């Protein structure tokens, strides 16, 4: 089953940009913003705030150090009207033209990678406009607590997300010499199956593979193994929300649904409702559920577990955003799960909705 990427912007890379001599000028002309509107220039690859400036007479400017190609963002205004645009800073000056309310679609002229980014965005605009519309409707539905509408919009959003993935994959296949292809693929690492990532990476040109983005992908492929159905589930030990240490081996001779999730993941919360239904059916039959969430704050996990009415084992993996155990299981996007039989063998993975119910019925209602 293809995993789904839910990301508003492409993920950040794992390397820092090194500076050389020289300066790059970024100049912008905008419409609709009052004078003194604040702009912040961020290096999204190092999460570093580089500079601050203000709009005056519909114009603004930054001067930054000459760098290797790096992905940056400019944040404009204050919440709740905060806008942003993304750009690549390369060894050439940059010009920006935009309008309030549509700054993420501003015209940006710069170096070669920026040109490739522009071509990609222009070709995918219909998808992006549809996503903007659905996202706005979804936010309103959440405010109104309209669960039926949320469910319908979530399905529409998922469809667009999959279309985005298909568009990006096709772009990578058709443009193996473009550095932006490696950037797009690096952004897909949290969601596409490892086998598909590997195939797309191998199709890239040698020059692109040797770029910083290409090296990031190669490093990821080396680190992440692919946990398959039929493998023995790897043991782990983590604290639960009550401070007790819990190991997978504690559940020997039982069927275990091992779930990976995040407390801020809408899809995870929705899937937990389905898991609760199945757990109520089969907990007396011996079904155990173990949920693992990455993060640093145990109180956040306690609150999220209470909100989701989680009665099973809720564990915290503080190692990273998703957690070290998730990495060992090859999980790069949540929700994800593995169904483990009493002998410790993984018999199914990523069962969602009716698929999970059907599989558990097959096991417990023989």
N, C-alpha and C positions, 0 to 999 in steps of 0.2 A: 504494500500500500504506500502510495506516495505521501510523504509528509508535507505539511502545509507551512509555508512561511507567513508569519504575520509580522510585518515590519513596515513601519511607515517610511523609513529611509534605510539605505543599505548599511550593514554593520560596519564597525570600525576595524581598521587593520591593526596588526600587532607590532608594528615597528614605528620608531620615531624618525622624523625627518631631520636630516643634517643640513646645516646652513653653509653656504659659500659666500664669497664676497659679492657685493652688489645689492641693489634694492629693486623691489617690484612696486609699481604704483597701481593701486586699484581705485578707479574713479567711477562714480555712479550718478545717474540722472533718474529721478523718481517723481511720480505724481501722486498726489493725494495725502502726503504726510505733512504735518505742520512743522515749522522750524523748531529746532531743538529736540526733535525725535532722536532717541538714542540708538546707536548701532554698535553691536559687539561682534568682533571678528574672532572666531574660534577655530583652532586646529582640531578637527574631529578625530584625528588619528592619535593625538596625545592628550585630548580633552583639556587643552590649554587655552586660556583666554589670551589672545595676542595683543589686542588693541581695542580702544573705544573711540568713537567719534560721534558727531551729531549732524543732522540734516540742516542745511542752510540754503535757502533759495532753491529748493528741490535738488540739491546736489550734496554729495558726500565724497570722502576720500580716505584711503588708508595707504600707508607706506610700510612694506614688510621686507624682511630679508629674503634674498634669492635662495630658493630651496630646491631640493629634489621634488618631483611632482608629489603634492600632498592634497588630501581632501579637506576642504574647509567649509565652514558655515558662517553666514552673517545673520545675526538675530536683530530684528528691527522692532522697536517699540516696547511696550510693557504688556504683561498679561492683563486682561484676557485676550487682547488684540495682538498679541505677539505674532510676528511673522518671521519667516526665515527663507533663505535661499542657500543652495549648496554650489560649490565651485571647486575647481582644481587650480591651485596656484603653481605655476611652472615658471620657467625662466623668461617670462615676457609680461608686459603690462596687461592689465585687465580692464575692460569697460563693461559696465552694467547699466541696463535700461529696464525699468520696471514700474508697475502700478500697484498702489495699495490694494490689498485684497487678493493679489495674484503674484506676490513676489517670488514664490517658489518656482514660477514659470517665467521669471525675468530673463531677458536676453543677456547672455554673458559671452563676451568674446575674449579669447585668451590663447593658450597654447594648443598643441595637437590633441592632448587627452581631453581638454575641455571641448574641443570641436567634436570628438567622438561622443562625448557625453551629450552634447546638444543634439546630435543626430539621433541618438538612442531615445532621448526624451521626446523629441518632435515626432518620432514614429510611434511612440507609445501614448501620446496625449489622449486619445479617446479612452483608453483604459484608466488613465490617471483622473480624468474628469469624472468618469463613472464612480471611481473609488471615492473621490471627494464628496460626491453627492450622497453615496451610501453612508459614508462615515458621519456626515452631518445628520442624516436621518437617524442613525443609530444612537448618536449622542442624545438627541431629543427623546428617543424612545426610552433610554436609560433614565433620563430625568423624569419622565412620566411614568416609569416603572411598568411599561406596557410589554409584558413578557412575550405575548404572541407576536407582536411586531418585532421585538428584538430577535426572536427565533427566525422569523422570515428574512429579516435584513442580514442576519448573520450568515444565512445560506447564500444570499446574493453576494455578500462580501467574500465568502470563501470561493465562490465561482470566479470572481474577478481576480482574486489572489492567485488562483491556479492559472488563469489566463496570463497574468504577469509573469509567472514562472515559465510558462511555455514560450512567451515572447523573449524572455531573457536567454533561455536555453538555445533558442533558434539563433539569436544574435551571436552568442558565443560560438556556435557551430559555424556560422557563416563569416565570422570575423576573427580567425585565429591569430592574425597578426596585430590586432588592436590591443593596446595595453588596457583599454577600458573593458575588454572582454574578461581579463583576469580580475579586474575590480568588481565586475558584476558577479563573477563566479565566487569570489571571496565573500561577497555579500550573501550568497546562497548557501554557504557552508552550514549555517544552523538548520537547514531544512531539507535539502535534497539528499536522497540516499547516497551513501558513500560510493557505491558502485557507479552511480551516475556522475558524481563529482570527479571520480577517477577517470572516467571515459572522456569527459569534457576537458579535463586538465591535460590529458595525453594528446588531445587534438590541438592544443595551443602551440604556437611556434616556439622555437628554442629561445628567441629573444624575449618573448613574453614570459616564458617559464622562468627566465633568469632575472626578471624584474622583482621588485620587492613584493608586489602582490602575488606573483607566481611562486615566490619562495614561501609566502605565508600559506598558500594552498598546499604546497608540497609538505610543509611542516605539519599541517593539519592532517593530511592523509597518513603521515607516519605515526601520529599520535593516536588517532581514532581507529580502533579496531571495529569490525562489524560483527555484532552479536547476532547469531542466526538461530532460527528454530532448530532444535536438535542439540544445541550446545548445552553444557552443564552451566547452570547459573552461578556466577562468581559470588563467593561469600563476601559480606561486608559487615561492619559494625558501626552504628551511629546512635546518637542520643535521640530519644523521643521528646515530645513536648512536656513530659513530666520529669525529665532528667534521667530516665532509665536508659541504659545501654541495650540496644536491640540488634541482634545479628540475624542474618537470613537463615543460618543453620538452626536457629531456635524453632523453625517451623518445618523441620524434617518430617516426612511422612504425611504432609498435608498439601493440598492445592493452595498455591499462593499467587495472588495477582499483585505484582510489583509495579507500582505506579510512580511516574515522575511528573511533577507539576511545579507551578510557581503561584505564589499567592496573588500576584497581580495579573494573572493570565485569565482572560474572559473565557476562552475555550476550555481551560482546565476546570473552572468553576462549573461550567455547563456540563462537562463530562462527569464531574463528581456526582451530580444529581442522578445520572444514569447508573453510576457505580453503586450509589446508596440503595437504589431499587434492587439491584442484583444481590447486594450484600444481605439485605433483609430476607431475600428468598433462600439463600444458601449458607448463611453463617452457622446455622444449627447442623448443617451437613458437613461442616469442617472447612469451609472456605475462609482463608485468611487474606486480608488485604494489608499491604504495607505501602504507605505513601512516602515519597522522599521529595523534599523541596530544598532547593538551594537558597542561600542567603545567610545573613549574619545575625539576624534578630529573632530570637526564639519567641518573643512576645508577639511579633507580627504573625508568626506561624500559628501560635495558639489562637489568636483572634480569628485568623482566616479559617482554621480548622473548626472553630465554634460556629462561624457564619455558615460554613458548608455542611454543618451537622456531621462531621467526620467522627465516627465512633471507633474506627480501627486504628492501627499503629501509624502515627504521623511523626516522621523523622525529619531532622534538620541536618543538612550537609553544608557546613560553613566554608568548604574549600574554595568555592567559586560561585558565580551567579547561578549556574545550573548544578554545580557540585561535582566533586571528584568521582563519586560513584556513577553518576550519569555519564561521565567521560569514559569510564571503564566499560560501561555497557553500550557505548557508541551512541548515546542519546544526545542530539544536538538541538532538538526542538520539542517543546512540551505542548499538550499532554502526550505522554508515551507510556506504554505498559508492556509487561511481559507476563505471560501465564506460565507458571512453573508447576510441574507435577510432583507427586510425593517423593520421587527419586531424585529431584533436583534438576530435571531436564526441562528446558524451555520448550513448550509445546505450541505456543502461539505468541504473536506479538502485535502490538498496536491494534487491539480490538476495541472498536468504538461503537456506541449505539447498539443497534440490533445484533451486530456481529458478536459483541460480548455476551449478550443474553443468549443467543443461539448456542455459542460454544459452551457456556456454563450449563445450559439445559442438557446438552449432549452428554456432559460429564456426570451431572448429579441426578438426572432423571432417566437413567438407563433402566 
